[in-house]
């Protein structure tokens, strides 16, 4: 009885470590973005099987990308306070186990999308993972420009959903891509500023590390937020949404721009956190209004 009682908590701990590799909580916004793309493409939201394929397939691929990222970055993760207790740097999982898990759930995600939706969505998902794991993650050790490169796979989830709903990647898919691409940069620059000491400790050349006064970080956050303003309103100009979305997009994006400017003025951790949390709220609110007002 004692050995059985000990085995159950150990099993649960091991399972939780695999879940931690997939980062399901953080990838929730990835799945939501894919669903937004599906709805905006005109995909049949009453087709439960197809919607589940988009949700599960995208979630599995996103989880696989997170697991591959942690596998590749396990050494630098061990040097940072906020990541040193992850399963790999803490020694709770071996590299081979993480690789097998990442491969299995990624392949499952591709298969679910290909069979449950279409091959185009699976191909976009494959490109997302490949760019994230094979291009962005290694570049993080070499250049601060990796943040911009990383925004490419980060912006592809709505195009996965769009492809699943329509079978193509028409103009609307790339508008949604542009919105998420530009949104990510103030979001990630805020994170980089908050954790700049951790990144420096790990030897990662993030922009706040190589230019510690924060002026370049602030300028870029403001510039990308400003560029987002016309792109966020483009769905209405292209006939994808009505005027209610146009007004909401203007207000939400202007608010994000204000938070970016305030961060640029004092470059404090508090201002960076406000920008970070504001960006977290921005995207789901935008998706809700966009879908509610779609044409």
Backbone as numpy.savetxt, mean C-alpha at the origin, in Angstrom:
# Nx Ny Nz CAx CAy CAz Cx Cy Cz
-1.45 -34.50 28.94 -2.26 -33.29 28.94 -1.41 -32.03 28.94
-0.32 -32.10 29.70 0.54 -30.91 29.79 1.17 -30.59 28.45
1.63 -31.65 27.73 2.27 -31.40 26.44 1.26 -30.86 25.42
0.01 -31.37 25.47 -1.02 -30.88 24.56 -1.35 -29.42 24.85
-1.39 -29.07 26.13 -1.69 -27.69 26.50 -0.58 -26.75 26.06
0.65 -27.23 26.11 1.78 -26.40 25.68 1.82 -26.27 24.17
1.38 -27.33 23.47 1.45 -27.33 22.00 0.47 -26.33 21.40
-0.71 -26.17 22.02 -1.73 -25.27 21.46 -1.27 -23.82 21.44
-0.76 -23.27 22.57 -0.24 -21.90 22.51 0.92 -21.75 21.52
1.77 -22.79 21.43 2.90 -22.72 20.49 2.38 -22.67 19.06
1.34 -23.47 18.77 0.74 -23.47 17.43 0.15 -22.12 17.12
-0.56 -21.55 18.11 -1.17 -20.24 17.90 -0.12 -19.16 17.68
0.97 -19.25 18.43 2.05 -18.26 18.27 2.67 -18.37 16.88
2.89 -19.59 16.44 3.48 -19.80 15.11 2.53 -19.30 14.02
1.27 -19.58 14.17 0.28 -19.10 13.19 0.25 -17.58 13.17
0.34 -16.96 14.34 0.32 -15.49 14.40 1.57 -14.90 13.75
2.67 -15.64 13.80 3.90 -15.16 13.15 3.74 -15.16 11.63
3.10 -16.18 11.09 2.84 -16.21 9.65 1.88 -15.09 9.26
0.87 -14.86 10.10 -0.06 -13.75 9.84 0.70 -12.43 9.85
1.64 -12.29 10.78 2.43 -11.05 10.86 3.24 -10.83 9.59
3.69 -11.90 8.95 4.42 -11.76 7.69 3.52 -11.15 6.61
2.25 -11.51 6.63 1.32 -11.05 5.59 0.75 -9.66 5.85
0.87 -9.14 7.08 0.37 -7.81 7.44 -1.07 -7.57 6.97
-2.01 -8.40 7.37 -3.39 -8.24 6.87 -4.02 -6.91 7.25
-3.71 -6.38 8.43 -4.33 -5.11 8.84 -3.87 -3.98 7.93
-2.58 -3.91 7.66 -2.05 -2.84 6.82 -2.48 -3.03 5.36
-2.68 -4.27 4.94 -3.07 -4.53 3.55 -4.57 -4.39 3.32
-5.31 -4.04 4.37 -6.74 -3.81 4.21 -7.04 -2.71 3.22
-6.21 -1.65 3.24 -6.42 -0.54 2.32 -6.09 -0.94 0.88
-5.16 -1.88 0.72 -4.85 -2.41 -0.61 -6.07 -3.11 -1.19
-6.70 -3.94 -0.38 -7.89 -4.66 -0.83 -9.04 -3.69 -1.12
-9.20 -2.69 -0.25 -10.24 -1.69 -0.47 -10.02 -0.94 -1.78
-8.77 -0.65 -2.10 -8.46 0.04 -3.35 -8.78 -0.84 -4.56
-8.50 -2.14 -4.44 -8.84 -3.06 -5.53 -10.36 -3.12 -5.73
-11.10 -3.14 -4.63 -12.56 -3.16 -4.72 -13.08 -1.87 -5.34
-12.46 -0.75 -5.00 -12.87 0.53 -5.59 -12.65 0.50 -7.10
-11.51 -0.02 -7.53 -11.25 -0.14 -8.96 -12.26 -1.04 -9.64
-12.61 -2.14 -8.99 -13.61 -3.07 -9.54 -14.95 -2.37 -9.73
-15.39 -1.65 -8.69 -16.68 -0.96 -8.77 -16.67 0.13 -9.82
-15.57 0.90 -9.89 -15.51 2.01 -10.83 -15.41 1.53 -12.28
-14.94 0.31 -12.50 -14.84 -0.22 -13.87 -16.19 -0.68 -14.39
-17.19 -0.71 -13.50 -18.48 -1.24 -13.90 -18.62 -2.72 -13.61
-17.71 -3.26 -12.80 -17.79 -4.67 -12.44 -19.08 -4.98 -11.70
-19.57 -6.18 -11.87 -20.84 -6.59 -11.27 -20.63 -6.84 -9.77
-21.08 -5.90 -8.95 -20.89 -6.03 -7.49 -21.82 -7.06 -6.89
-22.82 -7.53 -7.65 -23.71 -8.59 -7.15 -23.13 -9.99 -7.41
-22.06 -10.05 -8.18 -21.39 -11.32 -8.46 -20.48 -11.65 -7.28
-21.04 -12.34 -6.29 -20.32 -12.58 -5.04 -19.02 -13.35 -5.27
-19.04 -14.34 -6.13 -17.85 -15.15 -6.38 -16.72 -14.30 -6.94
-17.05 -13.40 -7.86 -16.02 -12.58 -8.48 -15.48 -11.54 -7.49
-16.38 -10.96 -6.70 -15.95 -9.99 -5.70 -15.03 -10.66 -4.68
-15.39 -11.88 -4.26 -14.54 -12.60 -3.32 -13.18 -12.93 -3.95
-13.18 -13.23 -5.23 -11.92 -13.51 -5.92 -11.02 -12.28 -5.90
-11.60 -11.09 -6.10 -10.83 -9.86 -6.05 -10.29 -9.63 -4.64
-11.15 -9.81 -3.64 -10.75 -9.57 -2.26 -9.66 -10.55 -1.82
-9.94 -11.84 -1.99 -9.00 -12.86 -1.51 -7.73 -12.88 -2.36
-7.90 -12.83 -3.68 -6.72 -12.85 -4.55 -5.80 -11.68 -4.32
-6.36 -10.48 -4.27 -5.54 -9.29 -4.02 -4.93 -9.34 -2.63
-5.72 -9.78 -1.64 -5.20 -9.88 -0.28 -4.05 -10.85 -0.17
-4.14 -11.99 -0.85 -3.06 -12.97 -0.81 -1.80 -12.44 -1.49
-1.95 -11.78 -2.62 -0.77 -11.23 -3.31 -0.13 -10.13 -2.46
-0.95 -9.27 -1.86 -0.42 -8.22 -0.99 0.29 -8.84 0.21
-0.29 -9.90 0.78 0.36 -10.58 1.89 1.67 -11.22 1.47
1.69 -11.79 0.28 2.94 -12.38 -0.22 4.01 -11.33 -0.44
3.61 -10.17 -0.96 4.57 -9.09 -1.16 5.14 -8.63 0.17
4.30 -8.52 1.18 4.77 -8.12 2.51 5.75 -9.15 3.08
5.44 -10.43 2.87 6.31 -11.49 3.38 7.66 -11.49 2.66
7.65 -11.34 1.34 8.91 -11.27 0.59 9.72 -10.04 1.05
9.04 -8.93 1.28 9.71 -7.72 1.74 10.41 -7.96 3.08
9.72 -8.59 4.00 10.32 -8.86 5.31 11.47 -9.86 5.21
11.35 -10.80 4.29 12.43 -11.76 4.07 13.69 -11.05 3.57
13.53 -10.19 2.59 14.67 -9.49 2.01 15.28 -8.49 3.00
14.43 -7.87 3.81 14.89 -6.82 4.71 15.13 -7.30 6.15
15.24 -8.60 6.35 15.33 -9.12 7.72 16.53 -8.57 8.48
17.65 -8.34 7.78 18.83 -7.83 8.47 18.65 -6.37 8.91
18.12 -5.54 8.01 17.89 -4.14 8.39 16.75 -4.01 9.38
15.76 -4.89 9.29 14.67 -4.88 10.27 15.20 -5.13 11.68
16.22 -5.97 11.78 16.80 -6.29 13.09 17.46 -5.07 13.74
17.78 -4.06 12.95 18.46 -2.88 13.47 17.51 -1.76 13.86
16.23 -1.89 13.51 15.27 -0.83 13.77 14.34 -1.20 14.92
14.09 -0.25 15.79 13.27 -0.52 16.97 11.86 -0.98 16.61
11.28 -0.36 15.59 9.88 -0.67 15.28 9.72 -1.98 14.53
10.81 -2.58 14.05 10.69 -3.82 13.28 11.52 -4.98 13.85
12.29 -4.75 14.87 13.22 -5.79 15.33 12.52 -7.00 15.94
11.25 -6.86 16.33 10.51 -7.99 16.90 9.63 -8.70 15.88
9.82 -8.39 14.61 9.11 -9.15 13.57 9.60 -10.60 13.58
8.82 -11.53 13.05 9.17 -12.96 13.17 10.56 -13.34 12.66
11.02 -12.74 11.57 12.32 -13.13 11.02 13.50 -12.55 11.80
13.58 -11.23 12.03 14.72 -10.73 12.81 14.74 -11.24 14.24
13.58 -11.58 14.79 13.52 -12.10 16.15 13.80 -13.60 16.22
13.96 -14.23 15.06 14.31 -15.65 15.03 13.18 -16.62 15.25
11.94 -16.15 15.22 10.80 -17.05 15.46 10.45 -17.86 14.21
10.82 -17.35 13.05 10.66 -18.08 11.80 11.98 -18.09 11.05
12.22 -19.16 10.30 13.42 -19.25 9.48 13.15 -18.68 8.09
14.21 -18.31 7.40 14.09 -17.72 6.07 13.38 -18.67 5.10
13.71 -19.95 5.17 13.09 -20.92 4.26 11.59 -21.01 4.49
11.18 -20.92 5.74 9.75 -20.96 6.06 9.04 -19.73 5.50
9.68 -18.58 5.67 9.08 -17.34 5.16 8.99 -17.37 3.64
10.03 -17.89 2.98 10.03 -17.95 1.52 8.91 -18.88 1.03
8.77 -20.03 1.67 7.72 -20.98 1.27 6.34 -20.37 1.47
6.15 -19.68 2.60 4.86 -19.05 2.88 4.56 -17.95 1.86
5.54 -17.08 1.60 5.34 -15.98 0.65 5.03 -16.51 -0.74
5.74 -17.54 -1.15 5.53 -18.13 -2.48 4.14 -18.75 -2.58
3.74 -19.46 -1.53 2.46 -20.17 -1.55 1.28 -19.21 -1.61
1.29 -18.18 -0.76 0.11 -17.30 -0.78 0.10 -16.38 -2.01
1.28 -16.03 -2.51 1.33 -15.23 -3.74 0.78 -16.03 -4.91
1.25 -17.27 -5.05 0.79 -18.12 -6.15 -0.71 -18.38 -6.03
-1.18 -18.57 -4.80 -2.62 -18.77 -4.60 -3.40 -17.54 -5.03
-2.87 -16.36 -4.69 -3.53 -15.11 -5.08 -3.63 -14.96 -6.59
-2.52 -15.26 -7.29 -2.54 -15.19 -8.76 -3.58 -16.14 -9.34
-3.61 -17.37 -8.81 -4.54 -18.38 -9.32 -5.99 -17.97 -9.07
-6.27 -17.44 -7.89 -7.64 -17.02 -7.56 -8.09 -15.90 -8.49
-7.22 -14.94 -8.74 -7.57 -13.84 -9.65 -7.76 -14.34 -11.08
-6.86 -15.21 -11.52 -6.93 -15.70 -12.90 -8.20 -16.50 -13.14
-8.55 -17.37 -12.19 -9.71 -18.24 -12.35 -11.00 -17.52 -11.98
-10.98 -16.77 -10.89 -12.19 -16.14 -10.40 -12.53 -14.83 -11.08
-11.54 -14.18 -11.68 -11.78 -12.91 -12.39 -11.30 -13.06 -13.83
-10.04 -12.79 -14.09 -9.47 -12.96 -15.44 -7.95 -12.90 -15.37
-7.32 -13.27 -16.46 -5.86 -13.33 -16.52 -5.24 -11.94 -16.44
-5.94 -10.93 -16.96 -5.39 -9.56 -16.94 -5.18 -9.10 -15.50
-6.16 -9.33 -14.64 -6.02 -8.92 -13.24 -4.88 -9.67 -12.57
-4.73 -10.95 -12.88 -3.64 -11.75 -12.31 -2.29 -11.23 -12.79
-2.21 -10.83 -14.06 -0.97 -10.29 -14.60 -0.58 -8.98 -13.93
-1.56 -8.12 -13.69 -1.29 -6.86 -12.99 -0.83 -7.14 -11.57
-1.46 -8.11 -10.92 -1.05 -8.48 -9.56 0.38 -9.01 -9.55
0.75 -9.81 -10.57 2.12 -10.32 -10.67 3.11 -9.17 -10.83
2.77 -8.20 -11.69 3.64 -7.04 -11.87 3.79 -6.25 -10.57
2.70 -6.16 -9.82 2.74 -5.45 -8.54 3.74 -6.08 -7.60
3.64 -7.40 -7.44 4.56 -8.09 -6.53 5.99 -8.02 -7.03
6.19 -8.23 -8.33 7.55 -8.24 -8.88 8.24 -6.89 -8.68
7.56 -5.81 -8.98 8.17 -4.48 -8.81 8.43 -4.20 -7.34
7.51 -4.58 -6.48 7.66 -4.32 -5.05 8.83 -5.09 -4.46
8.88 -6.40 -4.74 9.89 -7.25 -4.10 11.25 -7.20 -4.79
11.24 -7.11 -6.12 12.51 -7.24 -6.87 13.14 -5.91 -7.27
12.35 -4.83 -7.25 12.89 -3.52 -7.63 12.91 -2.58 -6.43
11.74 -2.29 -5.89 11.65 -1.32 -4.80 12.44 -1.74 -3.55
12.22 -2.97 -3.08 12.85 -3.39 -1.82 14.38 -3.35 -1.89
15.02 -3.89 -2.92 16.49 -3.77 -2.98 16.97 -2.32 -3.13
16.19 -1.48 -3.84 16.60 -0.09 -4.04 16.59 0.73 -2.75
15.81 0.29 -1.76 15.74 1.03 -0.50 17.11 1.16 0.16
18.00 0.22 -0.11 19.35 0.27 0.47 20.28 1.20 -0.29
19.84 1.67 -1.47 20.74 2.41 -2.35 20.37 3.87 -2.56
19.07 4.18 -2.59 18.69 5.54 -2.97 17.37 5.94 -2.33
17.26 7.22 -2.03 15.99 7.74 -1.50 14.89 7.74 -2.56
15.29 7.66 -3.82 14.31 7.64 -4.92 13.48 6.36 -4.90
13.92 5.39 -4.10 13.16 4.15 -3.97 11.74 4.41 -3.50
11.53 5.48 -2.74 10.18 5.81 -2.27 9.25 6.06 -3.45
9.75 6.76 -4.47 8.94 7.03 -5.66 8.70 5.73 -6.44
9.73 4.91 -6.56 9.58 3.62 -7.24 8.56 2.75 -6.51
8.62 2.76 -5.18 7.70 1.96 -4.39 6.26 2.39 -4.53
6.05 3.66 -4.91 4.68 4.14 -5.11 4.04 3.53 -6.35
4.83 2.96 -7.25 4.28 2.33 -8.46 3.50 1.06 -8.11
4.14 0.06 -7.47 3.34 -1.11 -7.09 2.26 -0.77 -6.08
2.52 0.23 -5.24 1.51 0.64 -4.28 0.27 1.22 -4.92
0.41 1.74 -6.15 -0.73 2.35 -6.85 -1.43 1.38 -7.80
-0.92 0.17 -7.92 -1.51 -0.79 -8.87 -2.76 -1.54 -8.37
-3.00 -1.66 -7.06 -4.21 -2.39 -6.62 -5.52 -1.94 -7.27
-5.82 -0.62 -7.41 -7.08 -0.29 -8.07 -7.11 -0.74 -9.53
-5.94 -0.85 -10.16 -5.93 -1.34 -11.54 -6.15 -2.85 -11.58
-5.77 -3.56 -10.51 -6.11 -4.99 -10.42 -7.63 -5.14 -10.41
-8.27 -4.34 -9.55 -9.73 -4.39 -9.48 -10.39 -3.98 -10.78
-9.85 -2.93 -11.41 -10.42 -2.46 -12.68 -10.32 -3.56 -13.74
-9.16 -4.19 -13.81 -8.97 -5.27 -14.78 -9.90 -6.43 -14.49
-10.10 -6.73 -13.20 -11.01 -7.82 -12.83 -12.44 -7.52 -13.26
-12.84 -6.25 -13.17 -14.21 -5.88 -13.51 -14.47 -5.70 -14.98
-13.47 -5.21 -15.71 -13.69 -4.87 -17.12 -12.90 -5.71 -18.10
-11.85 -6.36 -17.61 -11.00 -7.16 -18.50 -9.97 -6.36 -19.26
-9.87 -5.04 -18.97 -8.88 -4.21 -19.67 -8.29 -3.19 -18.70
-7.40 -2.37 -19.22 -6.79 -1.30 -18.43 -6.98 0.01 -19.21
-8.20 0.46 -19.26 -8.53 1.67 -20.00 -8.19 2.91 -19.19
-8.56 4.06 -19.71 -8.17 5.36 -19.14 -8.51 5.48 -17.66
-9.70 5.02 -17.29 -10.12 5.14 -15.90 -9.19 4.44 -14.94
-8.66 3.29 -15.35 -7.73 2.54 -14.49 -6.51 3.37 -14.17
-6.01 4.12 -15.15 -4.78 4.89 -14.94 -5.04 6.17 -14.16
-6.28 6.67 -14.22 -6.64 7.81 -13.36 -6.60 7.37 -11.90
-7.16 6.21 -11.60 -7.13 5.70 -10.24 -5.69 5.41 -9.81
-4.89 4.88 -10.73 -3.47 4.66 -10.45 -2.80 5.97 -10.06
-3.06 7.03 -10.83 -2.45 8.33 -10.56 -2.84 8.89 -9.20
-4.09 8.71 -8.82 -4.55 9.19 -7.51 -3.77 8.51 -6.40
-3.70 7.18 -6.45 -3.03 6.45 -5.37 -1.52 6.69 -5.40
-0.95 6.79 -6.59 0.49 7.06 -6.69 0.85 8.37 -5.98
0.13 9.43 -6.29 0.44 10.74 -5.70 0.08 10.79 -4.22
-0.99 10.12 -3.83 -1.38 10.07 -2.42 -0.31 9.43 -1.54
0.32 8.38 -2.08 1.28 7.63 -1.27 2.49 8.44 -0.84
2.89 9.40 -1.65 4.17 10.05 -1.39 4.16 10.95 -0.16
3.17 11.82 0.03 3.11 12.53 1.33 2.96 11.56 2.50
2.20 10.49 2.28 1.98 9.47 3.31 3.31 8.84 3.74
4.10 8.39 2.77 5.35 7.71 3.09 6.44 8.68 3.54
6.43 9.90 3.03 7.41 10.88 3.50 7.16 11.24 4.95
5.90 11.28 5.35 5.59 11.51 6.77 6.12 10.37 7.62
5.93 9.12 7.17 6.46 7.98 7.90 7.98 8.05 8.00
8.62 8.38 6.87 10.08 8.45 6.85 10.60 9.50 7.83
9.88 10.61 7.96 10.31 11.66 8.89 10.14 11.20 10.34
9.02 10.55 10.64 8.76 10.08 12.00 9.82 9.06 12.44
10.20 8.19 11.52 11.11 7.09 11.87 12.51 7.31 11.29
12.90 8.54 11.06 14.18 8.81 10.42 15.37 8.26 11.21
15.31 8.29 12.53 16.42 7.77 13.33 16.53 6.25 13.16
15.38 5.57 13.10 15.39 4.13 12.87 15.98 3.80 11.50
15.57 4.54 10.48 16.11 4.31 9.14 17.62 4.57 9.09
18.05 5.60 9.77 19.48 5.90 9.82 20.25 4.77 10.51
19.68 4.24 11.58 20.30 3.15 12.32 20.48 1.92 11.43
19.53 1.71 10.53 19.58 0.55 9.63 20.40 0.84 8.37
20.85 2.07 8.20 21.64 2.43 7.03 20.83 2.58 5.76
19.53 2.89 5.90 18.67 3.07 4.73 18.65 4.55 4.36
19.02 4.89 3.13 19.15 6.30 2.73 17.83 6.97 2.38
16.90 6.98 3.33 15.65 7.69 3.11 15.94 9.19 3.05
15.05 9.93 2.41 15.29 11.37 2.22 15.54 12.10 3.54
14.79 11.86 4.61 15.08 12.56 5.87 16.42 12.16 6.49
16.98 11.02 6.08 18.28 10.58 6.59 19.41 11.32 5.88
19.32 11.40 4.55 20.40 12.03 3.80 20.32 13.55 3.82
19.12 14.10 4.10 18.96 15.55 4.24 18.19 15.82 5.54
18.89 15.75 6.67 18.23 15.74 7.98 17.50 17.02 8.37
17.71 18.13 7.64 16.98 19.34 8.02 15.49 19.25 7.62
15.14 18.30 6.78 13.74 18.05 6.43 13.15 18.95 5.37
13.94 19.87 4.85 13.37 20.80 3.86 12.98 20.09 2.57
13.84 19.21 2.09 13.51 18.48 0.86 12.33 17.55 1.08
12.27 16.91 2.25 11.15 16.04 2.57 9.84 16.82 2.54
9.85 18.00 3.17 8.65 18.83 3.22 8.26 19.35 1.85
9.25 19.79 1.08 8.95 20.31 -0.27 8.32 19.23 -1.13
8.85 18.02 -1.05 8.30 16.95 -1.87 6.90 16.57 -1.42
6.67 16.52 -0.10 5.32 16.20 0.39 4.31 17.23 -0.11
4.68 18.49 -0.07 3.79 19.57 -0.53 3.57 19.46 -2.04
4.65 19.22 -2.77 4.55 19.15 -4.24 3.64 18.01 -4.69
3.80 16.84 -4.07 2.97 15.70 -4.47 1.52 15.89 -4.06
1.29 16.49 -2.89 -0.09 16.78 -2.46 -0.74 17.79 -3.40
0.02 18.78 -3.84 -0.51 19.78 -4.78 -0.81 19.14 -6.13
0.06 18.24 -6.58 -0.16 17.56 -7.85 -1.38 16.64 -7.78
-1.67 16.14 -6.58 -2.82 15.26 -6.41 -4.15 16.00 -6.62
-4.17 17.30 -6.35 -5.42 18.06 -6.40 -6.13 17.93 -7.76
-5.49 18.25 -8.89 -6.20 18.10 -10.16 -6.45 16.65 -10.55
-5.53 15.75 -10.17 -5.71 14.34 -10.53 -6.89 13.74 -9.77
-7.05 14.13 -8.51 -8.16 13.60 -7.71 -9.51 14.04 -8.27
-9.55 15.17 -8.93 -10.82 15.65 -9.49 -11.04 15.19 -10.93
-10.04 14.53 -11.52 -10.13 14.08 -12.90 -11.29 13.11 -13.17
-11.66 12.22 -12.23 -12.79 11.34 -12.54 -14.06 12.07 -12.96
-14.33 13.23 -12.36 -15.51 14.00 -12.77 -15.30 14.59 -14.16
-14.12 15.11 -14.42 -13.83 15.72 -15.71 -13.90 14.70 -16.84
-13.66 13.43 -16.51 -13.72 12.37 -17.51 -15.07 11.67 -17.55
-16.02 12.17 -16.78 -17.36 11.61 -16.79 -17.54 10.35 -15.98
-16.57 10.03 -15.13 -16.66 8.83 -14.30 -17.53 9.06 -13.07
-17.59 10.31 -12.59 -18.33 10.64 -11.38 -19.09 11.95 -11.58
-19.93 12.27 -10.60 -20.70 13.50 -10.67 -20.05 14.64 -9.91
-20.79 15.73 -9.75 -20.24 16.93 -9.10 -20.08 16.77 -7.60
-20.85 15.87 -6.99 -20.69 15.65 -5.55 -19.30 15.11 -5.24
-18.85 14.17 -6.07 -17.49 13.66 -5.89 -16.47 14.77 -6.14
-16.69 15.56 -7.17 -15.76 16.65 -7.50 -15.54 17.56 -6.30
-16.64 17.95 -5.65 -16.55 18.84 -4.49 -15.85 18.15 -3.33
-16.21 16.89 -3.10 -15.60 16.16 -1.99 -14.11 15.94 -2.22
-13.75 15.61 -3.46 -12.34 15.40 -3.78 -11.53 16.68 -3.57
-12.13 17.81 -3.94 -11.45 19.09 -3.74 -11.21 19.35 -2.25
-12.24 19.15 -1.44 -12.13 19.42 -0.01 -11.12 18.48 0.65
-11.22 17.19 0.34 -10.33 16.22 0.95 -8.87 16.45 0.55
-8.65 16.72 -0.73 -7.27 16.90 -1.20 -6.70 18.23 -0.71
-7.54 19.26 -0.64 -7.08 20.54 -0.09 -6.69 20.38 1.38
-7.45 19.56 2.11 -7.11 19.31 3.52 -5.77 18.58 3.63
-5.54 17.61 2.73 -4.25 16.90 2.74 -3.11 17.85 2.40
-3.36 18.76 1.48 -2.36 19.76 1.12 -2.05 20.68 2.30
-3.08 21.08 3.02 -2.88 21.93 4.20 -2.02 21.20 5.25
-2.30 19.93 5.47 -1.50 19.15 6.42 -0.05 19.05 5.95
0.15 18.92 4.65 1.51 18.86 4.10 2.23 20.19 4.29
1.53 21.29 4.07 2.13 22.62 4.25 2.48 22.85 5.72
1.58 22.45 6.61 1.87 22.61 8.03 3.07 21.79 8.46
3.20 20.59 7.90 4.39 19.79 8.14 5.63 20.51 7.61
5.49 21.12 6.43 6.62 21.83 5.85 7.06 23.03 6.66
6.12 23.65 7.38 6.46 24.85 8.15 7.30 24.52 9.38
6.86 23.51 10.16 7.62 23.26 11.39 8.40 21.94 11.40
8.06 21.04 10.48 8.78 19.77 10.33 8.95 19.04 11.68
7.91 19.04 12.46 7.95 18.35 13.75 7.36 16.95 13.59
7.64 16.09 14.58 7.06 14.75 14.57 5.55 14.82 14.68
5.04 15.77 15.45 3.59 15.92 15.61 2.93 16.28 14.28
3.55 17.21 13.54 3.00 17.60 12.24 3.06 16.43 11.26
4.13 15.66 11.32 4.26 14.49 10.44 3.19 13.46 10.77
2.91 13.28 12.06 1.86 12.32 12.45 0.49 12.78 11.99
0.24 14.08 12.08 -1.05 14.59 11.59 -1.19 14.34 10.09
-0.11 14.55 9.36 -0.13 14.27 7.92 -0.34 12.79 7.66
0.34 11.95 8.44 0.21 10.50 8.29 -1.22 10.05 8.54
-1.79 10.45 9.66 -3.16 10.03 9.99 -4.18 10.65 9.03
-3.94 11.87 8.61 -4.82 12.49 7.63 -4.81 11.73 6.32
-3.64 11.26 5.92 -3.55 10.49 4.67 -4.24 9.14 4.80
-4.19 8.55 6.00 -4.87 7.28 6.24 -6.39 7.43 6.05
-6.92 8.56 6.52 -8.35 8.82 6.37 -8.73 9.19 4.95
-7.82 9.87 4.26 -8.11 10.44 2.95 -8.59 9.40 1.94
-7.82 8.33 1.77 -8.10 7.41 0.66 -9.42 6.65 0.82
-9.71 6.05 1.98 -11.02 5.39 2.07 -12.20 6.34 1.92
-12.06 7.57 2.43 -13.14 8.55 2.25 -13.32 8.89 0.78
-12.21 9.03 0.07 -12.29 9.33 -1.36 -12.97 8.19 -2.12
-12.59 6.94 -1.79 -13.19 5.78 -2.47 -14.69 5.73 -2.22
-15.09 5.98 -0.98 -16.52 5.93 -0.63 -17.33 6.92 -1.45
-16.84 8.15 -1.50 -17.57 9.20 -2.24 -17.53 8.91 -3.75
-16.39 8.44 -4.23 -16.28 8.15 -5.66 -17.25 7.06 -6.09
-17.32 5.99 -5.32 -18.22 4.89 -5.67 -19.68 5.31 -5.55
-19.97 6.10 -4.50 -21.36 6.55 -4.29 -21.82 7.46 -5.41
-20.91 8.19 -6.05 -21.28 9.18 -7.07 -20.85 8.77 -8.47
-20.56 7.46 -8.64 -20.06 7.02 -9.95 -21.17 7.05 -10.99
-20.77 7.26 -12.24 -21.71 7.28 -13.36 -21.63 5.97 -14.16
